[in-house]
């Protein structure tokens, strides 16, 4: 897989996928190459976004020893096959590696097309650097990301590790951050609204399986 880095304006002029032609007018060249040609996007600070059949995987730029194992688990899970229509999974982190910073996730979010955003579901798959709460604990990933972006985000409770491929079928197991398997959660996705800002209120804050 090729990696495109450097100034974002230069990355947007990088070219088009010869197999699919130039990108539609509604999306950048970089986003088009990421989704159609397997291009890895360089993010700041010190992270990359690796394409997956179901979306993207944001991980540390310098791969830890556990990266190959994490990649294998993801590709054998639901993340390794195409999402249902309108769905887009964003996996964040790699167990055994340094924490991914929210700024890198926000840069990737800035590239996601407006038409794709409603179907975007974020999943923790490794350490993520989050601000501290007044009580000394770490802020919830979804709340920290919603506050940073100033918009509603959906964060999943895990990645489907096996089970029927049809949307709406029962969830068998999920992969927790670090790769441990667990049983079905109460809900697959939880919504977070930004605090202190005006944001469009979604239909619900608890979503179905994705």
C-alpha positions in Angstrom: 0.0 0.0 0.0 1.2 3.5 -0.9 1.3 6.2 1.7 0.6 9.9 0.9 1.9 12.4 3.3 3.0 16.1 3.4 0.9 19.2 3.0 -2.8 18.4 2.7 -3.2 20.7 -0.3 -0.5 18.8 -2.1 -2.0 15.5 -1.2 -5.3 16.6 -2.8 -3.4 17.1 -6.1 -1.8 13.7 -5.9 -3.7 12.2 -8.8 -6.5 9.8 -9.5 -6.9 6.0 -9.5 -6.2 4.8 -13.1 -8.7 1.9 -12.6 -11.6 4.1 -11.6 -10.7 7.4 -13.2 -10.8 10.8 -11.6 -12.8 11.3 -8.3 -16.3 12.7 -8.4 -16.5 16.5 -7.9 -17.9 15.9 -4.4 -14.8 14.3 -3.0 -11.0 15.1 -2.8 -8.4 13.1 -4.8 -6.9 11.9 -1.5 -10.2 10.5 -0.2 -10.9 8.9 -3.7 -7.5 7.2 -3.7 -7.9 6.1 -0.1 -11.2 4.3 -0.8 -10.5 3.0 -4.3 -6.7 2.4 -4.5 -5.7 1.3 -1.0 -3.7 4.5 -0.3 -2.6 5.0 3.3 -3.1 8.6 4.5 -0.5 10.2 6.7 -2.1 12.1 9.6 -0.7 14.5 12.2 0.5 13.9 14.8 2.3 10.6 14.1 -0.6 8.5 12.8 -1.8 7.0 9.5 -5.2 5.9 8.2 -5.1 2.5 6.5 -8.0 1.5 4.3 -10.2 -1.5 5.2 -13.1 -3.0 3.2 -15.5 -1.6 5.7 -13.9 1.9 6.1 -10.5 2.9 7.7 -8.1 2.0 10.5 -6.3 4.9 12.2 -3.2 3.6 13.9 0.3 4.8 15.0 2.5 5.8 12.1 5.3 3.7 13.4 3.9 0.2 13.5 4.3 -1.6 16.9 5.2 -5.3 16.9 1.5 -6.1 17.5 0.4 -4.3 14.3 0.4 -7.4 12.1 -1.7 -9.3 14.6 -4.1 -6.4 14.9 -4.4 -6.2 11.2 -5.1 -9.9 10.9 -7.8 -9.8 13.5 -9.5 -6.8 11.8 -9.4 -8.4 8.4 -10.9 -11.6 9.7 -13.7 -9.7 11.5 -16.7 -7.7 10.2 -14.2 -4.8 9.5 -12.6 -7.1 6.8 -15.8 -7.1 4.7 -17.8 -4.3 3.1 -20.2 -2.5 5.4 -23.9 -2.5 4.8 -25.0 0.3 2.3 -24.4 3.7 3.9 -22.1 2.3 6.6 -18.5 3.3 7.3 -16.4 1.9 10.1 -13.5 3.9 11.5 -11.3 1.7 13.8 -8.9 3.6 16.0 -5.7 2.4 17.8 -3.5 -0.7 17.9 -3.0 -2.7 21.0 0.6 -2.6 22.2 1.3 0.7 20.4 1.3 4.3 21.4 -1.9 6.1 21.9 -3.5 7.8 18.9 -4.2 11.5 19.4 -7.6 13.1 18.9 -6.1 15.6 16.5 -5.2 12.8 14.0 -8.7 11.4 14.2 -10.2 14.9 13.7 -8.0 15.3 10.5 -9.3 12.1 9.1 -12.9 13.1 10.0 -12.4 16.3 8.0 -11.8 14.2 4.9 -14.9 12.1 5.3 -17.5 13.1 2.7 -20.7 14.8 4.1 -22.7 12.0 2.4 -20.7 9.3 4.2 -20.7 10.9 7.7 -24.2 9.8 8.8 -23.1 6.2 8.4 -19.7 6.6 10.1 -19.2 4.5 13.3 -16.0 4.8 15.3 -14.6 1.8 17.2 -11.8 1.8 19.8 -9.2 -0.9 18.9 -6.3 0.3 21.0 -5.0 3.2 23.1 -6.5 6.7 22.4 -5.1 9.8 24.1 -8.1 11.5 25.8 -8.4 14.6 28.1 -8.8 14.0 31.8 -12.1 14.6 33.7 -12.2 16.7 36.9 -12.2 13.4 38.9 -8.9 12.4 37.3 -10.3 9.7 35.0 -10.1 9.8 31.2 -12.9 11.3 29.2 -15.0 8.9 27.2 -13.6 8.6 23.6 -17.0 9.5 22.0 -17.6 12.5 24.2 -14.0 13.8 23.7 -14.3 13.4 19.9 -17.8 15.0 19.8 -16.5 18.0 21.8 -13.5 18.4 19.5 -15.5 18.1 16.3 -18.5 20.1 17.5 -20.8 17.5 16.0 -22.7 14.3 16.9 -20.6 11.1 16.6 -21.5 7.4 17.0 -19.1 5.1 18.8 -19.4 1.4 18.7 -19.0 -1.0 21.6 -16.8 -3.4 19.6 -16.1 -5.0 16.2 -18.1 -8.0 15.0 -15.8 -11.0 15.0 -18.1 -13.5 13.4 -21.7 -14.2 12.7 -24.2 -13.7 9.9 -23.3 -11.2 7.2 -26.7 -9.9 6.6 -27.6 -6.5 8.3 -29.9 -7.0 11.3 -28.8 -10.5 12.1 -27.8 -11.5 15.6 -24.4 -10.5 16.8 -22.3 -13.5 17.9 -19.2 -12.0 19.3 -17.3 -8.7 19.3 -13.6 -7.9 19.5 -12.7 -5.5 22.3 -9.7 -3.2 22.1 -6.7 -5.6 22.3 -8.5 -8.3 20.5 -10.3 -10.1 23.3 -13.6 -11.7 22.3 -16.8 -10.8 24.3 -20.5 -11.6 24.0 -23.1 -9.3 22.5 -23.3 -5.8 24.1 -26.6 -4.1 25.2 -26.3 -1.9 22.1 -23.9 -1.8 19.2 -23.5 2.0 19.0 -23.8 5.0 21.4 -24.2 8.5 20.2 -22.5 11.5 21.8 -23.4 15.2 21.4 -20.8 18.0 21.8 -21.1 20.0 25.1 -21.4 23.7 25.0 -22.1 24.0 21.3 -25.1 23.9 19.0 -25.3 20.7 17.0 -28.0 19.0 15.0 -29.8 16.5 17.3 -29.9 13.0 15.8 -33.0 10.8 15.8 -31.5 8.8 18.7 -28.5 8.4 20.9 -28.5 4.6 20.7 -28.1 2.9 17.4 -28.5 -0.6 15.9 -25.9 -3.1 14.9 -23.4 -1.8 12.4 
